[in-house]
Amino acid sequence: MTRRAARLTAALLISAGLAACSGGGSGMGSAGSATSAPGGNRQAQPRVEERRETIWDVFSDRRNPNDTVAVNKYLWNASLDVLNFLPIQSIDPFTGVIVTGYGTPPGGGRSYRATIKVSDPALDARALKVSLQGAGGAAVAPDTVRAVEDAILTRARQLRVRDRNL
């Protein structure tokens, strides 16, 4: 008899656990059901779509691709750190574009304007595009652009190393 009681108890516990995971309610007052008004008339409630959650939702990838940012945070922050002397005109972390206004670097006499695009979540030189423009639309030497890119990449690596040491 005790074996039978143990099996019955185990079956009840399992079924209660499964019922708790099903996400269904008792049906009283749920959306889309008819309820009785104080005068005895039945009114139809508007149907509201409910998203049922189950244990299997943990294993599925239901992220909205529009909510994720595909930009490397180290390149992004390093770009802002290295070019902090330039005023920011517009910034869009979802596309990875930073547009700055004209500013003069410390110790320099010529003003520059920069557009930075971080196009990949990888910490890689190919993910970084820097465009510099001198005052009045003047072209900037490729060596200067390369030096700015190298400074941003170096700072990004420093930021990553610092995060790993935490």
C-alpha positions as CSV (number, residue, x, y, z in Angstrom):
1,M,0.0,0.0,0.0
2,T,2.8,2.4,0.7
3,R,4.3,1.9,-2.7
4,R,1.0,2.7,-4.3
5,A,0.7,5.9,-2.2
6,A,4.2,6.9,-3.1
7,R,3.4,6.4,-6.8
8,L,0.2,8.4,-6.5
9,T,2.0,11.2,-4.7
10,A,4.7,11.3,-7.3
11,A,2.2,11.4,-10.1
12,L,0.3,14.2,-8.4
13,L,3.4,16.2,-7.9
14,I,4.5,15.8,-11.5
15,S,1.1,16.7,-12.9
16,A,0.9,19.8,-10.6
17,G,4.4,20.9,-11.7
18,L,3.4,20.5,-15.4
19,A,0.2,22.4,-14.8
20,A,2.1,25.2,-13.1
21,C,4.4,25.4,-16.2
22,S,1.6,25.5,-18.7
23,G,0.9,29.2,-18.2
24,G,-2.8,28.7,-18.3
25,G,-5.0,30.3,-15.7
26,S,-8.2,29.1,-14.0
27,G,-10.2,30.7,-16.8
28,M,-11.9,33.2,-14.4
29,G,-11.6,36.7,-15.7
30,S,-9.2,35.8,-18.5
31,A,-9.1,38.0,-21.7
32,G,-11.6,37.1,-24.3
33,S,-14.1,35.6,-21.9
34,A,-17.6,36.9,-21.3
35,T,-18.2,38.3,-17.8
36,S,-21.3,39.0,-16.0
37,A,-22.1,42.7,-15.5
38,P,-23.9,43.8,-12.3
39,G,-27.3,43.9,-14.1
40,G,-26.9,40.3,-15.1
41,N,-26.1,41.1,-18.7
42,R,-23.1,39.4,-20.2
43,Q,-20.6,41.6,-21.9
44,A,-17.9,40.5,-24.3
45,Q,-14.5,41.7,-23.2
46,P,-12.0,42.7,-25.9
47,R,-9.6,39.9,-26.8
48,V,-6.0,40.6,-25.8
49,E,-3.3,38.5,-27.2
50,E,-1.2,37.0,-24.5
51,R,2.2,35.6,-25.0
52,R,2.5,32.3,-23.3
53,E,5.9,31.5,-21.9
54,T,7.1,28.0,-21.4
55,I,10.3,26.4,-20.2
56,W,11.3,25.9,-23.9
57,D,11.5,29.7,-24.4
58,V,14.7,29.7,-22.5
59,F,16.4,27.7,-25.2
60,S,15.0,29.6,-28.2
61,D,16.5,32.8,-29.6
62,R,13.6,35.2,-29.9
63,R,15.5,38.4,-29.8
64,N,14.4,41.2,-32.1
65,P,17.2,41.9,-34.5
66,N,16.3,45.6,-34.4
67,D,17.0,45.7,-30.7
68,T,20.6,44.5,-30.9
69,V,23.6,46.7,-31.6
70,A,26.2,45.2,-34.0
71,V,29.0,47.6,-32.9
72,N,32.1,46.7,-31.0
73,K,31.9,48.6,-27.7
74,Y,35.7,48.9,-27.4
75,L,36.1,50.5,-30.8
76,W,33.1,52.7,-30.1
77,N,34.4,54.0,-26.7
78,A,38.0,54.2,-28.0
79,S,36.8,56.4,-30.9
80,L,35.1,58.8,-28.4
81,D,38.2,58.8,-26.1
82,V,40.8,59.5,-28.8
83,L,38.7,62.1,-30.6
84,N,37.4,63.8,-27.4
85,F,38.6,67.2,-28.5
86,L,36.1,67.2,-31.4
87,P,32.6,68.3,-30.7
88,I,30.0,65.6,-31.5
89,Q,27.4,66.6,-34.1
90,S,25.5,63.3,-34.4
91,I,25.9,59.8,-33.0
92,D,24.1,56.6,-33.9
93,P,25.1,53.5,-32.0
94,F,22.7,51.3,-34.1
95,T,24.5,52.0,-37.4
96,G,27.8,52.7,-35.7
97,V,28.4,56.2,-37.1
98,I,29.9,59.1,-35.2
99,V,30.0,62.5,-36.9
100,T,32.0,65.3,-35.3
101,G,32.4,69.0,-35.9
102,Y,35.6,70.9,-36.4
103,G,38.1,71.0,-33.6
104,T,41.8,71.5,-33.2
105,P,43.8,68.6,-31.6
106,P,45.9,69.4,-28.6
107,G,49.3,70.8,-29.7
108,G,48.1,71.3,-33.3
109,G,47.3,74.3,-35.3
110,R,45.0,72.9,-37.9
111,S,41.3,72.0,-37.3
112,Y,39.8,68.7,-38.4
113,R,36.4,67.1,-38.7
114,A,35.9,63.3,-38.4
115,T,33.4,60.7,-39.4
116,I,33.9,57.3,-37.8
117,K,32.1,54.1,-38.7
118,V,32.3,51.0,-36.6
119,S,30.8,48.3,-38.9
120,D,31.3,45.0,-37.0
121,P,31.0,43.7,-33.5
122,A,34.5,42.2,-33.8
123,L,37.6,44.1,-32.4
124,D,39.3,44.2,-35.8
125,A,40.9,46.9,-37.9
126,R,38.5,46.1,-40.8
127,A,35.6,47.1,-38.5
128,L,36.8,50.7,-38.2
129,K,36.6,53.3,-40.9
130,V,37.9,56.8,-40.2
131,S,37.4,59.8,-42.5
132,L,39.1,63.1,-41.7
133,Q,38.5,66.4,-43.4
134,G,40.5,69.6,-42.9
135,A,39.1,73.1,-42.5
136,G,37.4,74.3,-45.7
137,G,37.1,70.8,-47.1
138,A,40.8,70.4,-47.4
139,A,42.1,66.8,-47.9
140,V,44.0,65.2,-45.0
141,A,47.2,63.2,-45.5
142,P,46.6,59.4,-45.5
143,D,49.4,59.1,-42.8
144,T,47.3,61.3,-40.5
145,V,44.2,59.2,-41.0
146,R,46.2,56.0,-40.4
147,A,47.7,57.5,-37.2
148,V,44.2,58.2,-35.9
149,E,43.0,54.7,-36.7
150,D,46.0,53.2,-35.0
151,A,45.4,55.3,-31.9
152,I,41.7,54.2,-31.8
153,L,42.7,50.5,-32.2
154,T,45.4,50.8,-29.5
155,R,42.9,52.4,-27.1
156,A,40.3,49.8,-27.9
157,R,42.7,47.0,-27.0
158,Q,43.6,48.8,-23.8
159,L,40.0,49.0,-22.9
160,R,39.4,45.3,-23.6
161,V,42.5,44.3,-21.5
162,R,41.2,46.4,-18.6
163,D,37.8,44.8,-18.8
164,R,39.3,41.3,-18.7
165,N,41.3,42.1,-15.6
166,L,38.1,43.0,-13.6
